[in-house]
Amino acid sequence: MIYTYTLCWKYQLVRAKYKVTRVQPVDMFPQTHHVENVVLLELKV
C-alpha cells in the first residue's frame, strides 16, 4: 500500500519526465476506511 504522502513524495522524483493524467480512488477493502489510489502518468513530450 502506498500512502498519499508517499505517493506525492515519489511523484516528486519523476515529475520532470511525467505528468499526472488521472487519479482514481479504488475501494479494495469495502468494510474499512482504506482507499487505494491508482495514478495514470503520461510521459511529457
N, C-alpha and C positions, 0 to 999 in steps of 0.2 A: 504494500500500500504506500502510495506517495502522498504525503500531506500537502496541503495547499502551499504552505511556506516553502517546503522542499521543492515543489513544482516550480514556484516562482524563482527560487534560487538557481535551479538547474536551467531554467529558461534563460537566465542572465548569461549563462555560459555559451549559448548558441544563438542569441538574438541578433548577432551581427549577420548571420547567414540565413536565419529562418524567421518567418513571421507567423503569428498565430492566426489561423484561418477560422477555426471553430472550436468551441469548448462545449462539451455535452456532459452534464452530470448523469451518472448511472447509479440507480439504487440496486446494488447487488445483494444487499442484506436487508430485506424488506421489514423485518421486525426490529430494526435498530436505527440509530440516528446516523449511521455511517453512509456516506455517499462518495462514490469514486468519480473522478473526472477523467474524461477522455479528451485529449487535446490533439487537434489536427494541425501540424506545422507544415508550412509551404516554403520551399526554397526560394529565397529572394533572387531576382534576376538582375 
